Structure formats: structure tokens, C-alpha cells
Amino acid sequence: MSDDKMLARIAALLRQAEGTDNPHEADAFMAAAQRLATATSIDLAVARSHSEQRTKSQMPVQRTITIGNAGTRGLRTYVQLFTVIALANDVKCDVASNSTFVYAYGFAEDIDASHALYASLVMQMVRASEAYIASGAHRPTPTITARINFQLAFGARIGQRLAQAREEARQAATAGADSQPGTAIALRDKDLELRDFYRQTSEARGTWRATSATAGYSSAARRAGDRAGRQAKLGPSTELAGARSALTGRRRRTT
């Protein structure tokens, strides 16, 4: 399946998810979207392994994902959401020191799938956290502390759900009855190629952390964010159709 076909099918799953109020159905659509992204990525990895001559479009790339404007509070939670989605889709990330953008390293189809998922889930995260704040359930915790903790827990739960769906798809592809010979080797080679590309291309220094010492902690907000992450579904996003145009390339890197 081509990258464009994958994105079109993911968009169809998003529309189906939006049409249901059943959280179990929504969860199934979300898992299906991730499994589709993983399966497509595996198919393309196997195809590349059989290519005698690789084209430029079949090589790993570096792209820039804009997260937000400098000075915006809470950007770290948006970065965390993107990075956990990227991790589930074989994409490595470097993060700007002010969390305004992320450098994504990976194969084109994996970065596109990550961005499509992020575009939908970040809107859900913001809506859910605003509803939580508006309810007043966070008091007496300061609003910014509650919002950050809510969104961190939301992102962590999303990461777990996507990782599980990814693992199910990988197991089906490498050990299932319909698995293709050489799939495991193709995936191993893909991982090694991406690791080498990242090592040669990245200029990152240091380690990025989603939380800071001054952020504060709220167990109630964390629990609420985790619940929202469990219930999140993939709904339609106006950003999905323009996912490719939003992924611009930049060469200068920072952490």
C-alpha cells in the first residue's frame, strides 16, 4: 500500500471514530488506525529490502514538526504527545530547547502517519483538558499545574495504547499465518538504517524532559488526564489533509 492510500484509509477510520459515542468502538478504531500505519510501514520495509536500487524517496528523511509559538505555556505536553506517537511509528525525535518544534527522523510514511495521528489527538487533548478545568474539579490546584498534569497523563496513556496496537501489528506480520518470509530481517535492517541515519544527521546535545522542577504535581489532574487518554478517539482533523505541507525540512538543530 502506498503512503497516500494509507493516509486516505486512516482518514476513513477517523470519520468512523467520530461517528460513534461508544468508547469501546472508538478505541477499536484508534487501534485499527495504528495497526494500519504499522502494517503499511512493514510492507514498505519489505519492499525496500527487495529493491536492487533505492530511490531517494525510499531513504530516511528529517522533517520539522512545528508545535507552537515561543512563550506559549505548556508546549512540553504537546511535544510529549507527538514524541510518544512518533515512538510507536518508528520515528526518532530531537526537541527544540523551547519546545516550539521537533525534528523528526524516519521514513516518510512513518512521519506522515505520526503527524496524522498527532493532528487529531492534540485537539482532543486540548478539548478534554479545557473541559476538566472548566468543571472546577482541579481546585485548589493552580490552573496551569492542573492543565500540565492532565495533558502529561493524557499523552502517556495515548503512548501506551498506540504501542500496544503497534506490537500487535508487528506480531501479526512476523509470526502470523500470512507473514511474508524475510519480514523480521527487513524490520531489523530498517531499524539499523534509521539508527545510522539519526546518528549521522542529528546534532542534538543533552536530554529533553517533558516535566520541569517548577511544573508542580497534581494526582487528581493526572488521574483525570489518564481517563481522558483512555477514552480518546480519532476524530477528523482539518490538519490531516495538509499533513504533508506542514512537514517542512530544516537543517539547523537544537535540543
SERO-4910 file (N, C-alpha, C, O; in steps of 0.05 Angstrom, whole numbers):
BEGIN
 pado doro    nc1    nc2    nc3   cac1   cac2   cac3    cc1    cc2    cc3    oc1    oc2    oc3
  Met    A     17    -24      0      0      0      0     18     25      0     37     26     15
  Ser    A     11     45    -16     26     69    -18     20     87      7      1     82     21
  Asp    A     38    107     11     34    126     33      8    141     30     -7    144     50
  Asp    A      1    150      6    -24    165      2    -48    148      8    -67    157     20
  Lys    A    -48    122      0    -70    105      5    -73    100     35    -95     99     46
  Met    A    -50     97     49    -51     94     78    -65    117     92    -82    114    109
  Leu    A    -57    142     84    -68    165     96    -98    168     90   -113    176    107
  Ala    A   -106    160     66   -134    161     59   -150    141     76   -172    147     85
  Arg    A   -139    117     81   -153     97     97   -153    106    127   -173    101    141
  Ile    A   -132    118    136   -132    129    163   -154    150    166   -168    151    186
  Ala    A   -156    167    146   -177    188    147   -205    175    148   -222    186    162
  Ala    A   -208    153    134   -234    139    135   -240    129    164   -262    130    173
  Leu    A   -219    118    177   -222    108    204   -228    131    223   -243    128    242
  Leu    A   -217    155    218   -222    178    235   -252    186    233   -264    192    253
  Arg    A   -262    185    209   -291    192    205   -309    171    219   -329    179    231
  Gln    A   -301    146    218   -317    126    232   -316    130    262   -336    127    276
  Ala    A   -293    136    272   -289    140    301   -306    164    310   -318    163    331
  Glu    A   -307    185    294   -322    209    301   -352    203    301   -367    216    315
  Gly    A   -360    183    287   -389    177    285   -400    160    307   -423    153    307
  Thr    A   -383    152    326   -392    135    348   -388    149    375   -367    162    379
  Asp    A   -407    145    393   -403    154    421   -396    132    439   -393    135    464
  Asn    A   -392    108    428   -385     84    444   -354     84    447   -340     82    428
  Pro    A   -345     87    472   -315     89    476   -301     63    467   -277     65    459
  His    A   -314     40    469   -301     15    461   -298     15    430   -277      6    420
  Glu    A   -318     24    416   -316     26    387   -294     46    379   -279     41    361
  Ala    A   -294     69    393   -274     89    387   -246     79    391   -228     84    375
  Asp    A   -242     63    413   -216     51    419   -208     32    397   -185     30    389
  Ala    A   -228     17    387   -222     -2    365   -213     12    340   -195      3    326
  Phe    A   -226     35    334   -218     50    310   -190     62    313   -175     62    294
  Met    A   -184     71    337   -157     82    342   -136     60    339   -116     65    326
  Ala    A   -141     37    351   -122     15    348   -119      7    319    -97      0    310
  Ala    A   -142      7    304   -141     -1    276   -124     19    260   -109     11    242
  Ala    A   -126     45    267   -110     65    252    -80     60    257    -65     62    238
  Gln    A    -73     54    282    -44     49    287    -35     23    274    -13     22    264
  Arg    A    -51      2    275    -44    -23    263    -41    -19    232    -23    -31    220
  Leu    A    -58     -3    221    -56      2    192    -30     16    186    -16      9    167
  Ala    A    -23     37    202      2     51    197     26     32    200     44     33    184
  Thr    A     25     15    220     47     -4    224     49    -24    202     71    -30    191
  Ala    A     26    -35    194     26    -55    172     36    -43    146     52    -56    132
  Thr    A     28    -18    140     38     -5    116     68     -1    117     83     -5     98
  Ser    A     77      8    140    106     12    144    121    -14    140    143    -14    128
  Ile    A    111    -36    151    124    -62    148    125    -70    118    145    -79    109
  Asp    A    102    -67    104    101    -74     76    122    -59     60    135    -70     43
  Leu    A    124    -33     66    144    -17     51    172    -24     58    190    -23     41
  Ala    A    177    -32     83    204    -41     92    212    -66     77    234    -69     68
  Val    A    193    -85     74    198   -109     60    204   -103     30    222   -115     18
  Ala    A    188    -85     19    192    -78     -9    219    -66    -14    232    -71    -33
  Arg    A    227    -48      5    254    -36      3    276    -56      4    296    -54    -10
  Ser    A    272    -77     21    293    -97     24    297   -113     -2    317   -126     -5
  His    A    277   -113    -19    279   -128    -44    286   -110    -68    288   -120    -91
  Ser    A    290    -84    -63    297    -66    -84    327    -67    -90    344    -65    -72
  Glu    A    334    -71   -115    362    -72   -122    375    -44   -121    398    -41   -115
  Gln    A    359    -24   -127    369      3   -127    349     21   -112    326     24   -121
  Arg    A    357     34    -91    340     50    -75    338     78    -86    358     90    -94
  Thr    A    313     89    -87    309    117    -95    311    135    -71    310    125    -48
  Lys    A    313    161    -76    315    180    -54    290    179    -36    292    182    -12
  Ser    A    267    174    -48    242    172    -33    241    148    -14    223    147      3
  Gln    A    258    129    -18    259    105     -1    279    107     21    284     87     35
  Met    A    292    130     24    312    134     45    300    148     69    280    162     66
  Pro    A    312    146     93    302    161    116    305    191    111    323    200     95
  Val    A    288    207    123    289    236    120    287    250    147    280    238    167
  Gln    A    293    275    147    290    292    170    269    313    163    271    327    143
  Arg    A    249    317    181    229    337    177    224    352    203    231    343    224
  Thr    A    213    376    200    208    393    223    178    393    229    162    398    211
  Ile    A    170    388    253    142    390    262    140    414    280    151    415    302
  Thr    A    124    434    272    120    458    288    100    451    310     78    442    304
  Ile    A    107    457    335     90    451    357     74    476    367     50    474    372
  Gly    A     87    499    368     74    523    377     92    547    377    116    544    370
  Asn    A     82    569    385     97    594    386    114    597    411    105    588    433
  Ala    A    137    609    409    154    614    432    139    630    453    125    649    447
  Gly    A    142    621    478    129    635    500    102    623    508     92    629    529
  Thr    A     92    605    492     66    592    499     71    572    522     89    556    521
  Arg    A     54    574    542     57    556    565     47    529    559     27    525    545
  Gly    A     61    508    569     52    481    566     59    467    541     49    446    535
  Leu    A     78    479    525     85    466    500     98    439    504     97    422    486
  Arg    A    110    435    527    123    409    533    103    386    531    110    364    523
  Thr    A     78    391    539     58    370    538     51    363    509     45    340    503
  Tyr    A     52    383    492     46    378    463     70    362    451     65    344    435
  Val    A     94    370    459    117    355    449    116    326    458    121    308    443
  Gln    A    109    322    484    108    295    494     88    278    478     93    255    472
  Leu    A     65    290    471     44    276    456     55    267    429     52    245    420
  Phe    A     69    286    415     80    279    389    101    258    392    102    239    375
  Thr    A    118    260    412    141    241    413    131    212    420    143    193    411
  Val    A    110    210    436    100    182    442     87    170    418     88    146    413
  Ile    A     73    187    402     61    178    377     84    170    358     82    149    345
  Ala    A    104    187    356    127    181    338    141    155    346    148    139    329
  Leu    A    144    151    372    158    126    381    143    101    372    155     81    365
  Ala    A    116    103    372    100     80    364    101     75    333     92     55    323
  Asn    A    113     95    319    114     93    290    143     94    279    147    103    257
  Asp    A    162     86    296    190     83    287    202    110    278    216    111    258
  Val    A    195    131    292    206    158    286    222    168    310    211    168    332
  Lys    A    246    176    305    263    188    326    259    218    326    254    230    306
  Cys    A    262    231    350    257    260    352    279    274    367    290    264    386
  Asp    A    285    298    358    301    318    373    282    341    378    265    348    362
  Val    A    284    353    402    266    374    410    280    400    414    302    401    426
  Ala    A    268    422    404    280    449    408    280    455    438    263    446    453
  Ser    A    299    471    446    303    478    474    278    492    486    273    490    510
  Asn    A    263    506    469    239    520    478    213    505    471    191    515    474
  Ser    A    216    480    461    194    462    455    176    473    433    153    464    431
  Thr    A    185    491    416    168    502    395    167    485    370    149    487    354
  Phe    A    187    467    367    186    449    344    202    424    351    218    423    370
  Val    A    197    403    334    210    377    337    222    370    311    210    373    290
  Tyr    A    247    360    311    259    348    287    252    318    287    259    304    306
  Ala    A    239    309    267    231    281    264    249    267    244    253    277    222
  Tyr    A    259    244    252    276    228    234    263    201    230    257    187    249
  Gly    A    259    194    204    247    169    199    240    166    169    248    183    153
  Phe    A    227    145    162    218    141    135    192    158    131    177    162    150
  Ala    A    188    167    106    167    186    100    139    176    110    124    192    122
  Glu    A    134    151    105    107    141    112    103    141    143     81    145    152
  Asp    A    124    137    158    122    136    187    118    164    198    103    168    217
  Ile    A    132    184    187    129    211    196    101    221    189     88    235    205
  Asp    A     91    215    165     65    223    157     43    211    175     25    225    183
  Ala    A     46    186    181     26    173    199     27    185    227      6    190    239
  Ser    A     51    191    237     54    204    263     40    231    264     26    238    283
  His    A     44    247    243     33    273    242      2    272    240    -12    288    252
  Ala    A     -8    253    224    -37    250    221    -50    243    248    -70    254    255
  Leu    A    -38    225    263    -48    217    289    -46    240    308    -65    245    324
  Tyr    A    -24    255    308    -20    277    326    -41    299    321    -52    310    340
  Ala    A    -45    305    295    -64    327    288    -92    322    300   -105    341    308
  Ser    A   -100    297    302   -126    291    313   -125    290    344   -142    302    357
  Leu    A   -104    277    355   -103    273    384    -97    298    399   -106    301    422
  Val    A    -82    317    388    -75    341    402   -100    358    407   -103    371    427
  Met    A   -118    358    387   -143    373    390   -160    360    412   -173    375    428
  Gln    A   -161    334    413   -175    321    434   -164    326    462   -178    331    481
  Met    A   -137    327    464   -124    332    489   -131    360    499   -137    364    523
  Val    A   -130    380    481   -136    407    489   -165    410    498   -171    422    519
  Arg    A   -184    398    483   -212    400    490   -218    386    517   -232    397    533
  Ala    A   -206    363    521   -210    348    545   -199    363    569   -212    364    590
  Ser    A   -175    375    566   -163    389    589   -179    415    595   -182    422    618
  Glu    A   -189    429    575   -205    453    579   -231    446    593   -240    461    611
  Ala    A   -243    423    586   -268    415    599   -263    409    628   -279    415    646
  Tyr    A   -240    396    633   -233    390    661   -229    415    677   -238    417    700
  Ile    A   -215    434    666   -210    460    680   -236    474    685   -241    485    706
  Ala    A   -253    475    664   -279    489    666   -297    477    688   -314    491    699
  Ser    A   -294    451    692   -311    438    712   -304    446    741   -321    443    758
  Gly    A   -280    457    745   -272    465    771   -262    442    788   -255    446    812
  Ala    A   -261    418    777   -252    394    793   -223    396    801   -215    381    819
  His    A   -208    414    789   -179    415    795   -173    432    820   -152    430    832
  Arg    A   -193    448    829   -188    466    852   -182    450    878   -195    429    882
  Pro    A   -163    459    895   -150    485    895   -123    486    879   -108    505    881
  Thr    A   -117    465    864    -93    464    848    -93    487    828   -114    491    815
  Pro    A    -71    502    825    -70    523    805    -77    513    777    -70    490    770
  Thr    A    -89    529    761    -99    521    735    -76    510    717    -79    489    705
  Ile    A    -54    524    715    -32    516    698    -21    489    707    -14    473    690
  Thr    A    -19    485    733     -8    460    743    -27    437    736    -18    416    728
  Ala    A    -53    442    740    -73    421    733    -73    415    704    -74    391    696
  Arg    A    -71    435    687    -72    431    658    -48    415    649    -50    396    633
  Ile    A    -24    422    658      0    408    650     -1    379    659      6    361    644
  Asn    A     -9    374    684    -10    346    694    -31    330    679    -27    306    673
  Phe    A    -54    342    673    -75    329    658    -64    320    630    -68    297    622
  Gln    A    -51    339    616    -42    333    589    -19    314    589    -16    298    570
  Leu    A     -1    314    609     20    295    610      9    267    613     19    248    601
  Ala    A    -11    263    631    -23    237    635    -38    228    610    -38    204    603
  Phe    A    -51    247    596    -65    240    571    -45    229    551    -50    208    539
  Gly    A    -23    244    547     -3    235    528      9    208    535     13    191    517
  Ala    A     14    204    560     26    178    569      7    155    563     16    134    553
  Arg    A    -18    159    568    -38    138    562    -40    133    532    -42    109    524
  Ile    A    -41    153    516    -42    150    487    -17    134    477    -20    117    461
  Gly    A      6    141    488     30    126    481     28     97    486     36     80    470
  Gln    A     16     89    509     13     61    516     -6     47    497     -1     25    488
  Arg    A    -28     61    490    -48     49    472    -37     44    444    -41     23    432
  Leu    A    -22     64    434    -11     61    407     11     40    407     14     26    387
  Ala    A     27     39    428     49     19    429     37     -9    429     49    -27    416
  Gln    A     15    -13    443      3    -39    443     -8    -47    415     -4    -70    406
  Ala    A    -21    -28    402    -31    -33    375     -8    -39    356    -10    -56    338
  Arg    A     14    -24    358     38    -28    341     49    -56    346     55    -70    326
  Glu    A     51    -65    371     62    -91    377     45   -113    365     55   -133    355
  Glu    A     18   -110    367      0   -130    356      4   -132    326      4   -154    315
  Ala    A      7   -109    312     11   -110    283     38   -122    276     40   -137    256
  Arg    A     59   -117    291     85   -129    286     84   -159    290     96   -174    274
  Gln    A     71   -168    311     70   -196    316     55   -210    294     63   -232    285
  Ala    A     33   -198    284     17   -210    263     34   -212    237     31   -231    222
  Ala    A     51   -192    233     66   -191    208     90   -210    208     98   -220    187
  Thr    A    101   -215    232    125   -232    233    120   -261    242    136   -278    236
  Ala    A     97   -265    255     92   -292    265     64   -303    256     58   -326    262
  Gly    A     49   -287    242     22   -295    234     23   -315    211     44   -320    198
  Ala    A      0   -327    206     -2   -347    184      4   -335    157     14   -349    139
  Asp    A     -2   -309    154      2   -296    128     28   -280    127     32   -265    108
  Ser    A     46   -284    146     71   -269    147     88   -275    123     89   -298    114
  Gln    A    102   -254    112    119   -258     89    147   -266     98    157   -256    119
  Pro    A    160   -284     84    188   -291     90    206   -266     90    203   -250     72
  Gly    A    223   -264    109    242   -242    109    232   -217    122    246   -197    123
  Thr    A    207   -218    133    196   -193    146    212   -185    170    218   -161    173
  Ala    A    219   -204    187    234   -197    211    261   -185    204    270   -166    217
  Ile    A    274   -196    184    300   -186    175    297   -158    164    314   -140    169
  Ala    A    276   -153    148    271   -127    136    267   -106    158    276    -84    156
  Leu    A    252   -113    179    247    -95    201    273    -89    217    278    -66    225
  Arg    A    289   -110    221    315   -106    235    333    -87    218    345    -69    229
  Asp    A    334    -91    192    350    -74    175    340    -46    175    355    -27    174
  Lys    A    313    -43    175    302    -16    176    310     -2    202    317     22    201
  Asp    A    308    -16    224    316     -4    250    345      5    250    352     27    259
  Leu    A    362    -12    238    391     -5    237    396     19    219    412     36    225
  Glu    A    382     19    196    385     42    177    376     68    190    390     88    187
  Leu    A    354     67    204    345     92    217    364    101    239    369    124    242
  Arg    A    374     81    254    393     88    276    418    101    264    428    120    275
  Asp    A    428     90    242    452    101    230    446    129    219    462    147    221
  Phe    A    423    133    206    415    159    195    413    180    217    423    202    214
  Tyr    A    401    172    239    398    191    262    425    198    273    431    222    279
  Arg    A    443    178    276    469    184    287    485    202    269    500    219    279
  Gln    A    482    199    243    497    216    224    486    244    220    500    262    214
  Thr    A    459    246    225    446    271    218    440    289    242    443    313    240
  Ser    A    434    277    265    426    293    288    450    307    300    472    296    301
  Glu    A    446    332    309    466    347    323    457    353    352    467    371    365
  Ala    A    438    337    361    426    342    387    447    337    409    464    320    407
  Arg    A    444    353    430    461    350    454    442    351    479    424    367    480
  Gly    A    448    334    498    432    334    522    407    317    519    402    304    499
  Thr    A    390    318    540    366    302    542    342    319    548    342    336    566
  Trp    A    321    316    532    297    332    536    279    318    556    277    293    555
  Arg    A    266    333    573    247    322    593    220    336    590    218    360    585
  Ala    A    199    320    593    172    330    590    164    348    613    147    366    610
  Thr    A    175    343    637    168    359    661    192    375    670    215    369    664
  Ser    A    186    396    685    207    412    697    202    414    727    181    407    737
  Ala    A    223    422    741    221    423    771    200    442    781    190    439    803
  Thr    A    193    462    764    175    483    773    146    477    764    128    493    770
  Ala    A    142    455    751    115    449    740     94    443    761     71    448    757
  Gly    A    103    431    783     84    422    804     71    396    797     73    386    774
  Tyr    A     57    384    816     45    358    812     17    358    823     11    369    844
  Ser    A     -1    345    808    -29    341    817    -38    313    810    -41    306    787
  Ser    A    -42    297    831    -51    269    826    -79    268    814    -85    251    798
  Ala    A    -96    287    823   -123    287    813   -124    293    783   -138    281    767
  Ala    A   -108    313    775   -106    320    747    -94    297    730   -102    293    708
  Arg    A    -75    284    742    -63    261    728    -83    239    723    -85    227    701
  Arg    A    -99    233    743   -120    212    740   -140    221    719   -149    204    703
  Ala    A   -148    246    720   -168    256    700   -156    255    672   -170    247    653
  Gly    A   -131    262    669   -118    261    643   -115    232    633   -119    227    609
  Asp    A   -110    214    651   -107    186    643   -134    175    633   -135    161    614
  Arg    A   -156    183    647   -182    174    639   -189    185    611   -200    170    594
  Ala    A   -182    210    607   -188    222    580   -171    209    559   -180    205    536
  Gly    A   -146    201    565   -130    187    546   -140    160    539   -138    150    517
  Arg    A   -153    146    559   -165    120    554   -189    123    535   -194    105    519
  Gln    A   -203    145    537   -228    149    522   -224    163    496   -242    165    479
  Ala    A   -200    173    491   -195    189    466   -200    172    442   -194    148    441
  Lys    A   -211    185    421   -216    171    396   -205    188    374   -200    212    377
  Leu    A   -201    176    351   -190    190    328   -213    203    313   -228    189    299
  Gly    A   -216    229    316   -236    244    301   -224    258    278   -200    260    277
  Pro    A   -241    268    260   -230    282    236   -215    307    244   -223    321    262
  Ser    A   -194    313    229   -178    337    234   -173    352    208   -167    339    188
  Thr    A   -177    378    209   -172    394    185   -143    393    177   -135    399    154
  Glu    A   -125    385    196    -97    385    190    -89    360    175    -68    359    162
  Leu    A   -106    339    175    -98    314    163    -93    317    133    -73    307    123
  Ala    A   -111    331    119   -108    333     90    -83    349     83    -71    345     61
  Gly    A    -74    366    101    -50    382     95    -26    372    110     -7    387    114
  Ala    A    -26    347    119     -4    337    135     23    340    121     43    347    133
  Arg    A     23    334     95     48    335     81     59    364     80     83    368     84
  Ser    A     42    383     74     52    411     72     62    422     98     78    440     98
  Ala    A     51    411    120     60    421    146     87    410    155     99    420    174
  Leu    A     96    390    141    122    377    148    144    389    131    151    378    110
  Thr    A    155    411    140    176    424    125    203    416    135    206    408    158
  Gly    A    223    418    118    250    410    125    267    433    134    266    455    122
  Arg    A    282    429    156    301    449    166    326    434    173    326    411    181
  Arg    A    349    448    171    374    434    176    387    441    203    401    424    214
  Arg    A    382    464    213    395    471    239    381    458    262    356    458    262
  Arg    A    395    446    280    383    431    302    392    441    329    413    452    333
  Thr    A    373    438    349    380    445    376    365    426    394    347    411    385
  Thr    A    371    425    419    356    408    438    345    425    460    332    415    478
***
